[in-house]
C-alpha cells in the first residue's frame, strides 16, 4: 500500500469531529491506538477518537475524499493485525447502553463492552450472549458471529441481532434490519466489519439472571483421563450444558490465584442454565475422572460469569488461532494429546482448548447470515503469549503444528473472531465457505469498492 502523508491543512476537514484527532508524536496518540492485544502495534497516520455517529460519518467522508484506508477499534481484544498508516477510528468513548425491559432488548453504542450490558440488564432479570470475557466489545464480537459462553443453549450472538446503524465508507448512515438493506444485514452478522462501521446495535436479551458455572481443575499429568471422559460425556448432554476442556500452562504471575499460579492444569469449564441440582449431578463423571485440585463450580449471577474461565484482565501480546472440528474421536484425542499433552515439556502455548458446540449453535439462523460454523461439533482454540522474539517463534511453530495435526478432524474452516493474524486472501477466506466468501466479496464491492476498509480480516472486493 502506498504511504499516505497528511499535512495539518489536509486534516482541517476533520475539525468538525467532536473527539480527538491525533497524529504520531502528539499527546495521547499512543494511548488512543493501543488495544488489549499488545501484539499488534498500531501506527496510523491519523487516529480519530469518535464520540458519536456524526464523528464516524465525518471521518469516513474525509477518508473517502482523500483515499485514506480505514480501520476501526473498540477494545482491541481482536487486534491481531497491525494498522500501518491510514486512519484509525476508535469507538471506546461510545459506551451508551439502553435496556428496554418490555421488549427485552439492549441497544448499545459502538464501544460498549459486555460488562456494560450485563450490569444494565441484571436489574431487569435479563442477561446477554457474551463470550468468555465480558471485557470484550459487543459490536466487534457480534459482527464476527459471536461464540457465546451459553451458545449451546441460545445460539450465536448474531442470531439475536434485531437492527444496526451502519456508516458505509462513503459516509452514508444506514438503518439496517431484515427488511431494510437485507444484504447488509446478512453481511454484518458473521461477515465482520467489511462493509462499514457499526455505530449502534439492538439485540435480544435473555430471561436469565443466574447460571451454574466454574472450572474443575486437575493436575496436568491427568489430562488424558479428564479429556477422554469429557469427550465421551459431551455427546450425552442437553443444550443447557456448555463446556470446554482446556490445557493451561500458567505463568507465575501474582494476578493468577494460588494454587493455580505457575502450574500446568487440565480443566473442564462449565456453564449450565438449568436446575442447579441437576447440573451438579451431571458433573459427577468429570469430577470422578481424575484428582480434582480446584473446583470453582457454583451458582452465580450472570454479571459474575468472568469467574468461569478467568481470562486475563490486563493487556498482553498474544497469538491466537482456531479451527472448527467435525468430531472428537479417540484418534482425534490421541492426536491432540501427542501435540499438546503432558509429554510436551516446555510447551509454549498458554492455552489449548476444545469447546463443545452443537445444540442451538447447530440450528440454522432464522434470518440468513454469514456464519459458517453451524456444522462443527467442537472448536479448537490456542493462545500463546509473545514475551520475546524467541517465544513468538516457538508459539508460531506449536500453533501451526497442532492445527496441521488436527486438520483431518476439521471442517477446513475457522471463525473470523479467533482466526488469528490474517494471512493472504486464501488464508482469510478460511473463515467462510467459498459461497459465503464470494457473496461477501460482492457485497464488499457494492459498499466499499475502493477497499478503504482493508485492515485486519477483510474480504477482497470482487466483480458481481
C-alpha positions in Angstrom: 0.0 0.0 0.0 1.3 3.4 -0.9 2.1 5.5 2.1 -0.2 8.5 2.8 1.2 11.7 4.3 -1.3 14.2 5.6 -0.4 17.9 6.4 -2.3 19.9 9.0 -4.2 21.6 6.2 -5.3 18.2 5.0 -6.8 17.5 8.4 -8.8 20.7 8.5 -11.8 18.8 7.2 -11.8 16.8 10.4 -12.1 19.9 12.6 -15.8 19.2 13.0 -15.1 15.9 14.8 -16.0 16.2 18.5 -13.5 13.7 19.6 -9.7 14.0 19.5 -7.9 13.9 16.2 -4.3 12.9 16.7 -1.1 12.2 14.7 2.0 10.3 15.7 4.0 12.1 18.4 1.1 14.1 19.8 0.0 13.7 23.4 -2.5 10.9 23.8 -1.7 9.2 20.4 -0.1 6.0 21.8 -2.9 5.5 24.4 -5.5 6.1 21.8 -4.2 3.5 19.3 -3.2 0.8 21.8 -5.7 -2.1 22.2 -5.9 -5.1 24.5 -3.8 -7.3 22.3 -0.4 -5.7 22.5 1.0 -8.0 19.8 -0.4 -5.6 17.2 1.4 -2.3 17.3 -0.7 0.3 15.5 0.9 3.3 13.8 -1.8 5.1 11.8 -1.1 8.4 10.2 -4.3 9.8 11.9 -6.5 8.5 14.8 -10.0 9.8 15.4 -11.5 9.2 18.8 -15.1 9.1 17.8 -17.7 10.2 20.4 -20.9 9.7 18.2 -22.2 8.6 14.9 -21.6 12.0 13.4 -17.9 11.7 14.2 -17.7 8.4 12.3 -19.6 9.9 9.3 -17.2 12.8 9.2 -14.1 10.6 9.5 -15.3 8.3 6.7 -16.2 11.1 4.4 -12.7 12.5 4.9 -11.2 9.1 4.2 -13.1 8.7 1.0 -12.2 12.2 -0.2 -8.5 11.6 0.5 -8.4 7.9 -0.5 -7.1 7.0 3.0 -7.6 3.4 4.2 -9.5 3.0 7.4 -9.6 0.7 10.4 -11.8 0.7 13.5 -11.1 -0.4 17.0 -13.2 -0.5 20.2 -11.4 -2.5 22.9 -8.7 -4.1 20.7 -9.2 -7.6 22.0 -9.2 -8.8 18.4 -6.4 -6.6 17.3 -4.3 -9.3 15.5 -3.2 -7.1 12.6 -1.0 -4.0 13.0 -2.6 -0.9 11.5 0.2 0.8 9.5 -0.5 4.2 8.0 -4.1 5.2 7.2 -6.8 6.3 9.5 -7.8 4.5 12.7 -11.3 5.3 14.2 -11.5 4.3 17.8 -15.0 4.0 19.4 -14.1 3.4 23.0 -15.9 6.6 24.1 -19.2 5.4 22.6 -20.4 3.2 25.5 -24.1 4.0 25.8 -26.3 1.1 26.7 -30.1 1.3 26.8 -32.3 -1.5 28.1 -35.9 -2.0 27.0 -37.2 -4.4 29.7 -40.6 -4.7 28.0 -39.1 -5.7 24.6 -36.2 -7.5 26.3 -33.7 -5.8 24.1 -30.4 -3.8 24.5 -29.3 -1.0 22.3 -25.6 -0.4 22.5 -23.2 2.1 21.0 -20.1 1.0 19.1 -17.7 0.9 22.0 -19.8 -0.8 24.7 -18.4 -3.8 26.4 -20.3 -6.9 27.5 -19.8 -5.9 31.1 -21.7 -2.7 30.5 -24.6 -4.7 29.0 -24.8 -7.3 31.8 -24.7 -4.7 34.5 -27.5 -2.7 32.8 -29.6 -5.8 32.1 -29.3 -7.5 35.5 -31.8 -5.3 37.5 -34.5 -6.4 35.0 -33.7 -10.1 35.4 -32.1 -10.2 31.9 -28.7 -11.3 30.5 -26.8 -11.2 27.2 -25.0 -13.7 25.0 -21.5 -12.6 25.9 -18.3 -14.6 25.4 -15.9 -16.0 28.0 -14.6 -12.4 28.8 -17.1 -9.6 29.5 -14.3 -7.1 28.9 -14.6 -7.6 25.1 -16.5 -5.2 22.9 -20.1 -6.1 22.0 -20.2 -4.9 18.4 -16.9 -6.4 17.0 -17.6 -9.7 18.8 -21.2 -9.9 17.3 -20.1 -8.9 13.8 -17.9 -12.0 13.8 -20.8 -14.1 14.7 -20.1 -14.2 18.4 -19.4 -17.6 20.0 -21.1 -17.2 23.4 -20.5 -18.7 26.8 -24.0 -20.1 26.6 -24.0 -20.8 22.9 -25.3 -24.4 23.1 -28.3 -23.1 24.9 -29.1 -20.0 22.9 -27.1 -19.9 19.7 -24.8 -17.3 18.3 -24.8 -13.7 19.5 -25.5 -12.6 15.9 -28.7 -14.7 15.9 -30.2 -12.2 18.4 -29.5 -9.0 16.5 -32.6 -7.1 15.5 -31.1 -4.0 13.8 -27.9 -2.0 13.3 -26.9 1.6 12.4 -24.0 1.5 9.9 -21.8 4.1 8.3 -20.6 2.9 4.9 -17.2 4.1 3.6 -18.9 6.9 1.6 -20.1 8.4 4.8 -23.8 7.3 4.4 -25.7 6.3 7.5 -27.8 3.2 7.1 -30.6 1.8 9.3 -30.2 -1.9 8.7 -32.5 -4.9 9.6 -34.0 -7.9 8.0 -36.4 -5.7 6.0 -34.1 -2.8 5.2 -30.8 -3.4 3.4 -31.1 -7.1 3.9 -27.8 -7.8 2.1 -26.0 -5.6 4.6 -27.9 -7.2 7.5 -26.7 -10.6 6.2 -23.1 -9.5 5.8 -22.9 -7.8 9.2 -23.9 -11.0 11.1 -20.8 -13.2 10.7 -19.0 -11.3 8.0 -17.2 -8.9 10.4 -16.7 -5.2 9.5 -16.1 -5.5 5.8 -18.9 -3.2 4.6 -18.8 -0.3 7.1 -18.6 0.8 10.7 -21.4 0.0 13.0 -22.3 2.8 15.4 -25.3 1.2 17.2 -26.8 -2.2 17.5 -30.1 -3.6 19.0 -30.4 -7.2 20.0 -32.5 -9.5 22.2 -31.7 -10.2 25.8 -32.2 -13.5 27.7 -34.7 -14.0 30.6 -31.9 -15.2 32.8 -30.3 -14.0 36.0 -28.2 -16.8 37.3 -26.1 -19.7 36.0 -24.2 -22.6 37.5 -20.6 -22.2 36.3 -17.0 -22.5 37.1 -13.9 -24.7 36.5 -12.9 -28.2 37.6 -9.1 -28.3 37.7 -6.9 -31.4 37.7 -3.1 -31.6 37.7 -1.9 -31.6 34.1 -0.4 -35.1 34.3 -4.0 -36.3 34.5 -5.0 -34.6 31.2 -5.6 -37.8 29.3 -8.1 -39.2 31.8 -10.0 -36.0 32.0 -10.1 -35.3 28.3 -11.3 -38.9 27.4 -14.0 -38.6 30.0 -15.1 -35.2 28.7 -15.0 -36.4 25.1 -17.3 -39.3 26.0 -19.5 -37.1 28.2 -20.3 -34.2 25.8 -22.4 -36.2 23.3 -24.8 -37.1 26.2 -25.5 -33.6 27.2 -28.7 -31.5 26.8 -28.4 -27.9 25.4 -28.4 -26.5 28.9 -24.8 -27.6 29.4 -22.0 -25.6 27.9 -18.4 -26.8 28.5 -14.8 -26.7 27.3 -11.7 -28.8 28.0 -8.5 -26.8 28.4 -4.8 -27.3 29.0 -3.4 -24.4 30.9 0.3 -23.7 31.4 0.1 -20.7 33.6 2.9 -18.3 34.4 3.9 -17.4 38.0 2.2 -14.1 38.0 0.6 -12.5 41.1 -2.7 -12.0 39.2 -3.2 -15.8 39.0 -4.5 -17.2 42.3 -2.9 -20.0 44.2 -2.6 -22.9 43.8 -3.1 -22.4 40.0 -0.2 -19.9 39.7 2.7 -21.2 37.8 1.2 -24.7 37.2 0.2 -27.0 34.4 -3.5 -27.8 34.6 -6.2 -29.7 32.8 -9.6 -28.0 33.3 -13.2 -28.5 32.3 -15.1 -25.2 32.4 -18.9 -25.3 32.5 -21.9 -23.1 32.3 -25.3 -24.7 33.0 -28.6 -22.8 32.6 -31.0 -25.5 34.0 -31.8 -26.7 37.5 -28.8 -26.3 39.8 -29.1 -29.8 41.4 -29.4 -31.4 38.0 -26.4 -29.5 36.7 -24.3 -30.6 39.7 -25.3 -34.2 39.3 -24.4 -34.2 35.6 -20.9 -33.1 36.5 -20.2 -36.3 38.5 -18.3 -38.1 35.7 -16.0 -35.1 35.3 -15.3 -34.8 39.0 -14.6 -38.6 39.2 -12.3 -38.8 36.1 -9.1 -37.5 37.8 -7.9 -36.0 41.1 -9.5 -32.6 41.5 -7.3 -29.8 43.0 -9.6 -26.8 42.5 -13.4 -26.8 41.9 -15.0 -23.4 41.5 -18.3 -24.5 40.1 -21.1 -22.7 41.9 -24.3 -20.8 41.2 -23.6 -17.2 40.3 -25.2 -14.0 39.0 -24.8 -13.5 35.2 -22.8 -10.4 36.0 -20.1 -12.7 37.5 -19.5 -15.0 34.6 -15.9 -13.9 34.2 -15.2 -16.2 37.1 -15.9 -19.3 34.9 -13.0 -19.0 32.5 -10.9 -16.5 34.5 -9.4 -15.0 31.4 -6.6 -12.4 31.7 -7.8 -8.9 32.7 -4.7 -7.0 31.7 -3.5 -6.3 28.1 -0.9 -8.7 26.8 0.8 -9.6 23.5 -0.9 -12.8 22.3 -1.1 -15.0 19.2 -4.4 -16.9 18.9 -5.8 -19.4 16.4 -8.7 -21.6 16.0 -10.1 -24.5 13.9 -13.6 -26.0 13.6 -13.8 -29.7 14.2 -16.3 -32.2 12.8 -15.8 -34.7 15.7 -13.7 -35.7 18.6 -13.0 -39.3 18.1 -10.4 -41.4 20.1 -8.0 -40.8 17.3 -8.5 -37.0 17.5 -8.0 -37.2 21.2 -4.7 -39.1 20.7 -3.5 -36.5 18.2 -4.4 -33.6 20.5 -2.6 -35.2 23.4 0.5 -36.1 21.3 0.8 -32.5 20.2 -0.1 -30.6 23.4 -0.4 -33.1 26.2 1.7 -33.8 29.4 4.6 -35.3 27.5 5.3 -32.0 25.8 7.6 -30.3 28.2 8.4 -26.6 27.8 5.3 -26.3 25.6 4.9 -22.6 24.6 1.1 -22.2 24.4 -0.6 -20.7 27.4 -4.0 -22.2 26.5 -5.1 -25.1 24.3 -8.8 -25.5 24.4 -11.6 -27.7 23.0 -15.1 -26.3 23.2 -18.2 -28.3 22.8 -20.5 -26.9 20.1 -23.8 -28.3 18.7 -27.1 -27.6 20.4 -28.5 -24.3 19.4 -25.2 -23.4 17.7 -26.2 -26.0 15.0 -29.6 -24.6 14.4 -30.0 -22.6 11.1 -30.4 -18.9 11.6 -34.0 -17.7 11.5 -32.8 -14.9 9.2 -29.9 -15.9 6.9 -26.5 -14.8 8.0 -22.8 -15.2 7.1 -21.9 -17.6 10.0 -20.3 -20.8 8.6 -19.7 -22.8 11.8 -23.0 -24.5 12.4 -21.9 -27.9 11.1 -19.0 -28.1 13.6 -19.2 -30.2 16.8 -16.2 -28.9 18.5 -13.9 -25.8 18.4 -10.2 -25.8 18.9 -8.5 -22.6 20.2 -4.9 -21.8 21.1 -3.4 -18.8 22.8 0.3 -18.1 23.1 1.9 -15.1 24.8 4.7 -13.3 22.8 7.0 -12.2 25.5 10.1 -12.3 23.3 11.1 -13.0 19.6 12.2 -16.5 20.7 8.8 -17.1 22.4 6.9 -15.8 19.4 8.8 -18.2 17.1 8.0 -21.1 19.5 4.4 -20.1 19.7 4.1 -20.0 16.0 5.7 -23.4 15.5 3.5 -25.0 18.1 0.3 -23.4 16.8 0.9 -24.4 13.2 1.9 -28.0 14.2 -1.3 -28.5 16.3 -3.6 -27.1 13.7 -2.0 -29.2 11.0 -2.2 -32.4 13.0 -5.9 -31.8 13.9 -6.8 -30.8 10.3 -8.1 -34.3 9.3 -10.8 -33.9 12.0 -11.7 -30.4 11.0 -14.2 -28.8 8.6 -11.4 -26.8 7.0 -12.8 -23.5 8.3 -12.1 -21.1 11.2 -14.1 -18.5 13.0 -13.2 -14.9 11.9 -13.1 -13.5 15.5 -10.4 -16.0 16.7 -8.8 -16.8 13.3 -5.6 -15.0 14.5 -3.4 -12.8 12.3 -4.9 -12.9 8.8 -2.6 -14.0 6.0 -3.2 -13.9 2.3 -6.6 -14.0 0.7 -6.7 -17.8 0.7 -6.0 -17.8 4.4 -8.6 -15.1 5.2 -11.2 -17.0 3.2 -11.0 -19.9 5.6 -13.4 -18.2 7.9 -16.2 -18.8 5.5 -17.4 -21.3 2.9 -16.5 -20.5 -0.7 -20.1 -19.5 -1.5 -20.3 -17.2 1.5 -16.9 -15.7 0.9 -17.9 -14.9 -2.7 -21.1 -13.3 -1.6 -19.2 -11.2 0.9 -16.9 -10.1 -1.9 -19.8 -9.0 -4.0 -21.4 -7.1 -1.1 -18.0 -5.5 -0.3 -17.8 -4.4 -4.0 -21.2 -2.7 -3.6 -20.5 -0.8 -0.4 -16.7 -0.5 -0.4 -15.5 -0.6 -4.0 -12.3 1.3 -3.1 -11.5 -1.2 -0.4 -10.9 1.5 2.2 -11.7 -1.0 5.0 -8.7 -3.1 4.1 -7.1 -3.7 7.5 -7.5 -6.9 9.5 -9.6 -9.9 8.5 -11.0 -8.3 5.3 -12.7 -9.7 2.2 -11.4 -8.6 -1.2 -13.9 -6.8 -3.4 -15.0 -8.8 -6.5 -16.9 -8.1 -9.6 -20.6 -9.2 -9.3 
